[in-house]
């Protein structure tokens, strides 16, 4: 992660495999999301991954599976305060997220 938390540089174990199949990348994305969700890092909004937009990069599903949500980038933050959204948010893959009273993350 570069300074400012907006850019990730990732090196997959196997460049030909899907990023979601890379155990090291999954563990790193999970640790980053958990740290942000615990409040250790504040809000983390990843806008670029390896030079590409986070939402459309091959790494987007990796971040989504780790707990990031779609905003202007892939975002994770501590869950306080929690508000209820009237409509579901989209996931990084564009699919609707949950029901109509989905808790939103404060900083995202």
N, C-alpha and C positions, 0 to 999 in steps of 0.2 A: 504494500500500500504506500502510495506516495504521500508526501506531506500535504495536509489538508483533507485527506480521506476521500478524494473524488476520483482517483485513478488507481486501478489495480493492475499490476503486472503479474501474470500467472504463467508458469512453465509446467505444462502437463507432462506426466511420466511418459505417455505415449501420445504424440501429436496427432496420430490417426484415430484415436479412440474418442468417444464422446466425453466431454468434461465431467458429466455426472457420473461416469464410471471410474474416474480417477480418485482413488481413496484419499490420497494426499490433498487434492484440491477440495474434496468434500469436507475433510476434517478442517482445513484452513477456513473455508467459507463458513462452516458451522461455528467455529471458534470466534470468528469476527462478528457474526450475527449475535451470538450469545453475549459477547462482551458489550456490544452496543445495546442489546435489550436489557442487560443488567445495569446499564447506566454508566459503565466504566469509561466509555468513549464519547458519550453524548450522542448526538445524531450522526449517523454515518450514511451519506448519500453517495453511492458509487455511480458516477456518470459515464466513466469509460473503463473498458477492460481491454488490455493489450491494444489500445488505440482505437477500438470500435465502441460505438454507443452500447452501454451496458444492457439496455433493454432488448436490443436486437442482436447482440453478440452470441456466439455459441455458448458463452458462459452464463447467459441470462438464466436458464433453467437451474444451473448450479446455485446461483444466488437465491433464486426463488425457493428452492427446496431447503435452503439453509434458514429461511425466515425473513428474507428481504421482501419488501412490497414495492409495487410500481408507483413511482412519483415521476419527477423529472429525470430520475435515475433509479437505481435500486436502493431502497432506504431501509434502515433499521435504527430504532431508537428505543430508549427505555419506555415502558408502557404507561408512564404516568404523566399527566392525567389522561385517563381513558375517556373518550367521548364516543357516542354512537353515531354512525353515519346513517343517513336515511336510505342510501343505496349502496349496493356492494361495490367494492373496489375491484379493479381488474388485477389479475396476477401478471407477472412479467410476460407470460405467454399469451395474454389477451383474453383469457377465460375469466368469467365472473368469479369473484371470491366470495364464498359463503352466502349467508342470507342477508336480509335487508337491515339487520341491526348488528353489523360487524363492528367490533371495537376498532377504533383507529389508533395508530401510534402517534403520540403527541407531536413529535418533531418532524414527522415525515410529510 
